[in-house]
């Protein structure tokens, strides 16, 4: 672990324990602040630096970026509340999750800013939701296999989910979330929030990695949950091993646990990632998920799945397929034309797959096995 990485972990620990830090004289400032930005920790670092009397170590550009992020978070809070009020007034189901809830566990909510508002909606009410948002000047952006995306008048992203990380959580869990939210006075039980957050992180890990800020989220939630209620559910959803390993990293950061060899390997992947993974890593994770000892076979599978994603994925992007599955070949053709003429970066991703060597694929595969994620299919 580099000096810059160790210093960032020290700051994270100090941020939650209301402590000050000293600035290492041999620190490479450019490398350090790039790392901070990469993991979306600018505001948290700013707070600790100001508390520690280290204002002089912060550039004017960094300070301006922090102020901009705080203003953006304030604007997003306002728009998030407006969306919640709009749904309530029109008797439509909505459950906010992820950053909207987790930031409240930080010493200051600004430390855990978000760039979008994530909420769960009832798929049966999708037509009413679309009509309501568009009638209230929200601009439709796109549909993915996971969510609808709209923009508010002030430019904030509203992500409307009809499912929750279905690689891990069944649709029955989604229905349970709605009932729990209503019964708990429009608040998600922290155990449910924990499961959603963990499934979110696991989903990102298998599709490109995740950053160190996610470990802080898990640590703060873990301090509040009833583990007796939680652990059996994590076993059921095959997330317990993943949870144990990331809580082990949290113990290294916050409780001075001596890191194991696997902890250090996992930290390496976390630090090399951005906050929610990188586009450039997705193909490597794809090959590692398909790897069973034959690298060429794993690469062929990954290429095929990039060209022909699952019906489930395609139906999320092209909702017409939900009622007319017979049109799947046509929409594959549409997808191919779109990639060729509009998304040439996808072609470069296919080229990247051929460049991975066996050692890097094996190393990542070992991490996936250690996290209990080797059962996941692309």
C-alpha positions in Angstrom: 0.0 0.0 0.0 1.4 3.4 -1.0 2.0 6.3 1.4 -0.9 8.2 -0.3 -3.3 5.3 0.2 -2.3 4.8 3.8 -2.8 8.6 4.5 -6.2 8.5 2.9 -7.2 5.6 5.2 -5.9 7.6 8.2 -8.1 10.6 7.1 -11.1 8.4 6.8 -10.6 7.0 10.3 -10.1 10.5 11.7 -13.2 11.8 9.9 -15.5 9.5 11.9 -13.7 9.8 15.2 -13.5 13.6 15.2 -9.7 13.6 15.3 -7.0 15.6 13.6 -4.2 14.5 11.4 -0.7 15.6 10.5 0.5 16.0 6.9 3.3 13.7 5.8 6.2 15.7 4.4 7.1 13.1 1.8 3.6 12.8 0.4 3.1 13.3 -3.3 0.3 15.8 -3.2 -0.8 15.4 -6.8 -1.1 11.6 -6.5 -2.9 12.0 -3.2 -5.5 14.5 -4.4 -6.1 12.5 -7.6 -6.8 9.5 -5.3 -9.2 11.5 -3.2 -11.1 12.6 -6.3 -11.1 9.1 -7.8 -12.9 7.8 -4.7 -15.3 10.8 -4.3 -14.0 11.8 -0.9 -13.2 15.5 -1.5 -15.6 16.9 1.1 -14.6 14.4 3.7 -10.9 15.2 3.2 -11.7 18.9 3.2 -13.4 18.7 6.6 -10.5 16.8 8.2 -7.9 19.1 6.7 -9.8 22.2 8.0 -10.2 20.6 11.5 -6.5 19.8 11.5 -5.3 23.3 10.6 -4.1 22.2 7.2 -6.0 24.7 5.0 -2.7 25.8 3.4 -2.3 22.3 1.9 -5.5 22.7 -0.1 -5.3 24.3 -3.6 -7.8 26.9 -4.6 -9.1 24.5 -7.3 -9.7 21.8 -4.7 -11.6 24.2 -2.5 -13.7 25.4 -5.4 -14.5 21.8 -6.3 -15.6 21.1 -2.7 -17.9 24.2 -2.6 -19.4 23.1 -6.0 -20.0 19.6 -4.6 -21.7 21.0 -1.5 -23.9 23.3 -3.6 -24.8 20.4 -5.9 -25.7 18.2 -3.0 -28.0 20.9 -1.6 -29.7 21.2 -5.0 -30.1 17.5 -5.2 -31.6 17.3 -1.7 -34.2 19.9 -2.7 -35.1 18.0 -5.9 -35.2 14.7 -4.1 -37.7 16.0 -1.6 -39.7 17.5 -4.5 -39.9 14.1 -6.2 -41.0 12.4 -2.9 -43.7 15.0 -2.4 -44.9 14.6 -6.0 -45.3 10.9 -5.6 -47.0 11.2 -2.3 -49.5 13.8 -3.6 -50.4 11.4 -6.5 -50.6 8.3 -4.3 -47.7 6.5 -6.1 -45.3 4.2 -4.4 -41.7 5.4 -4.0 -38.8 4.3 -1.6 -35.6 6.3 -1.5 -32.4 4.3 -0.9 -28.6 4.3 -1.1 -27.0 7.8 -0.7 -30.2 9.5 0.3 -30.4 7.4 3.5 -26.8 6.4 4.1 -25.4 10.0 4.2 -27.5 10.6 7.4 -25.1 8.3 9.2 -22.1 10.4 8.6 -20.9 13.1 11.1 -21.9 15.6 8.4 -24.2 14.6 5.5 -22.0 16.7 3.1 -19.2 14.2 3.6 -21.2 11.7 1.7 -22.5 13.7 -1.2 -24.4 12.1 -4.1 -24.7 13.0 -7.8 -28.1 11.4 -8.3 -31.3 10.4 -6.4 -32.0 6.7 -6.3 -35.5 5.5 -5.6 -37.5 2.3 -6.0 -40.9 2.5 -7.8 -43.6 0.0 -8.5 -43.2 -1.5 -12.0 -47.0 -1.7 -12.2 -47.2 2.0 -11.9 -44.6 2.8 -14.5 -47.0 4.4 -17.0 -48.4 6.8 -14.3 -44.9 7.6 -13.1 -43.7 8.5 -16.6 -46.8 10.6 -17.2 -46.5 12.4 -13.9 -42.8 13.3 -14.3 -43.1 14.4 -17.9 -46.2 16.6 -17.0 -44.1 18.2 -14.3 -41.2 19.2 -16.6 -38.8 16.3 -15.8 -36.9 15.4 -18.9 -36.6 11.7 -19.9 -32.9 10.7 -20.5 -32.7 6.9 -20.9 -33.8 3.4 -19.9 -31.3 0.7 -18.8 -31.9 -2.8 -17.6 -31.8 -1.5 -14.1 -33.6 1.9 -14.1 -35.2 4.9 -15.8 -33.3 8.1 -15.8 -34.8 11.6 -15.7 -33.4 15.1 -15.3 -34.9 17.8 -13.0 -35.2 21.4 -14.1 -32.0 22.1 -12.2 -30.1 19.3 -14.0 -30.1 16.7 -11.2 -30.3 13.0 -12.2 -33.3 11.0 -10.8 -32.9 7.3 -11.1 -36.1 5.3 -10.9 -35.5 1.6 -10.2 -38.1 -1.1 -10.7 -35.8 -3.9 -9.5 -32.9 -4.1 -7.0 -29.7 -5.8 -8.2 -31.4 -8.9 -9.4 -28.2 -10.9 -9.5 -28.6 -11.2 -5.8 -32.0 -10.0 -4.7 -35.2 -11.6 -5.9 -38.3 -9.6 -6.9 -40.0 -10.9 -3.7 -37.5 -8.7 -1.8 -38.6 -5.6 -3.8 -42.2 -6.2 -2.7 -41.0 -6.6 0.9 -39.2 -3.3 0.7 -42.5 -1.5 -0.2 -44.4 -3.0 2.7 -41.5 -2.4 5.2 -41.2 1.2 4.2 -44.9 1.8 4.8 -45.0 -0.1 8.1 -41.9 1.7 9.4 -43.4 5.2 8.9 -41.8 5.8 5.5 -38.3 4.8 6.7 -36.4 1.8 5.5 -35.3 -0.5 8.3 -31.5 -0.3 8.5 -31.1 -4.1 8.0 -33.0 -3.7 4.7 -30.9 -0.7 3.7 -27.8 -2.7 4.5 -28.9 -5.6 2.2 -29.6 -3.2 -0.6 -26.3 -1.4 -0.1 -24.4 -4.7 0.0 -26.1 -6.0 -3.1 -25.4 -2.7 -4.9 -21.7 -3.0 -4.0 -21.4 -6.7 -5.0 -23.1 -5.9 -8.3 -20.6 -3.1 -9.0 -17.7 -5.3 -7.9 -18.4 -8.0 -10.5 -18.9 -5.4 -13.2 -15.8 -3.3 -12.8 -14.9 -2.8 -9.1 -15.8 -0.4 -6.3 -14.1 2.3 -4.3 -13.1 2.9 -0.7 -16.1 5.1 0.1 -18.3 2.1 0.0 -16.4 0.6 2.9 -17.3 3.6 5.0 -21.0 3.2 4.1 -20.9 -0.5 5.2 -19.0 0.3 8.4 -21.5 3.0 9.4 -24.5 0.8 8.6 -23.0 -2.2 10.4 -22.7 -0.1 13.6 -26.5 0.3 13.6 -27.9 -3.0 12.4 -29.1 -6.0 14.3 -26.7 -8.7 13.0 -28.9 -11.5 14.3 -31.7 -10.3 11.9 -29.3 -9.6 9.1 -26.9 -12.6 8.8 -29.5 -15.3 7.9 -30.7 -13.0 5.0 -27.1 -12.5 3.8 -26.6 -16.3 3.7 -29.9 -16.7 1.8 -28.8 -14.1 -0.8 -25.3 -15.5 -1.0 -23.8 -12.2 0.2 -22.4 -13.3 3.6 -18.8 -14.1 2.4 -18.7 -10.8 0.5 -19.9 -8.9 3.6 -17.4 -10.6 5.9 -14.5 -9.7 3.7 -15.4 -6.0 3.3 -16.1 -5.7 7.0 -12.6 -7.1 7.5 -11.3 -4.1 5.4 -13.4 -1.8 7.6 -11.7 -3.4 10.7 -8.3 -2.6 9.2 -9.3 1.0 8.7 -11.2 1.8 11.9 -10.0 -0.8 14.4 -6.3 -1.2 13.5 -6.7 -4.8 12.6 -3.6 -6.3 11.1 -4.5 -6.9 7.4 -4.4 -10.5 6.1 -2.8 -11.3 2.7 -6.4 -11.4 1.2 -7.2 -8.0 2.8 -4.2 -6.5 1.1 -5.1 -8.1 -2.3 -8.6 -6.7 -2.0 -7.4 -3.3 -1.0 -5.3 -3.3 -4.1 -8.4 -3.8 -6.3 -10.4 -1.2 -4.3 -7.7 1.5 -4.6 -7.2 0.8 -8.3 -10.9 1.3 -8.9 -13.0 4.5 -9.0 -15.9 5.0 -6.6 -18.2 2.6 -8.5 -15.7 0.8 -10.7 -14.3 1.8 -14.1 -15.4 1.2 -17.6 -11.9 0.0 -18.5 -12.1 -2.8 -15.9 -15.5 -4.2 -16.9 -14.1 -6.5 -19.6 -11.5 -7.9 -17.3 -14.1 -8.8 -14.7 -16.2 -10.3 -17.5 -13.4 -12.6 -18.5 -12.6 -13.5 -14.9 -16.3 -14.4 -14.3 -16.2 -16.8 -17.3 -12.7 -18.2 -16.5 -12.6 -21.9 -15.5 -9.0 -22.6 -16.5 -9.3 -22.0 -20.2 -8.5 -18.4 -21.0 -9.4 -18.6 -24.7 -12.8 -20.1 -23.9 -13.4 -17.4 -21.3 -12.6 -14.6 -23.8 -14.9 -16.1 -26.4 -17.7 -16.3 -23.9 -17.1 -12.7 -22.9 -17.1 -11.4 -26.5 -20.3 -13.4 -27.3 -22.1 -11.9 -24.2 -21.0 -8.4 -25.1 -22.5 -8.9 -28.6 -25.5 -10.8 -27.5 -26.6 -9.7 -24.0 -29.2 -11.7 -22.1 -32.9 -11.3 -22.9 -33.3 -9.8 -19.4 -30.8 -7.1 -20.2 -32.3 -6.4 -23.6 -35.8 -6.2 -22.2 -34.6 -3.6 -19.7 -33.2 -1.4 -22.5 -36.0 -2.2 -25.0 -39.2 -2.5 -22.9 -41.2 -3.6 -26.0 -39.5 -7.0 -25.6 -41.3 -7.7 -22.3 -44.5 -8.2 -24.3 -43.0 -9.3 -27.6 -40.1 -11.6 -27.0 -40.2 -12.8 -30.6 -38.7 -9.4 -31.6 -35.4 -10.2 -29.8 -33.5 -10.9 -33.1 -34.7 -7.6 -34.5 -33.5 -5.7 -31.4 -30.1 -7.4 -31.5 -29.9 -6.0 -35.1 -30.8 -2.5 -33.8 -28.2 -2.8 -31.1 -25.5 -3.8 -33.6 -26.3 -0.8 -35.8 -26.2 1.5 -32.8 -22.8 0.2 -31.7 -21.3 0.4 -35.2 -22.5 3.9 -35.9 -22.9 5.6 -32.5 -21.0 3.7 -29.9 -17.6 2.8 -31.4 -16.2 2.6 -27.8 -18.0 -0.7 -27.6 -15.9 -2.1 -30.4 -12.7 -1.0 -28.5 -14.0 -2.9 -25.5 -14.2 -6.1 -27.5 -10.6 -5.5 -28.6 -9.5 -5.0 -25.0 -10.7 -8.5 -24.1 -8.1 -10.1 -26.4 -5.3 -8.3 -24.5 -5.7 -9.7 -21.0 -3.1 -12.2 -19.9 -3.8 -15.3 -17.9 -2.1 -14.1 -14.7 -4.3 -11.0 -14.3 -7.4 -13.0 -15.1 -6.4 -15.7 -12.6 -5.6 -13.1 -9.9 -9.0 -11.5 -10.2 -10.7 -14.9 -10.3 -9.1 -15.7 -7.0 -10.5 -12.5 -5.5 -14.0 -13.3 -6.8 -13.8 -16.8 -5.3 -12.6 -15.4 -2.0 -15.5 -13.0 -1.9 -18.0 -15.8 -2.7 -18.9 -14.2 -6.0 -17.7 -17.0 -8.3 -21.2 -18.3 -8.8 -22.3 -15.1 -10.5 -22.9 -15.4 -14.2 -22.4 -12.5 -16.6 
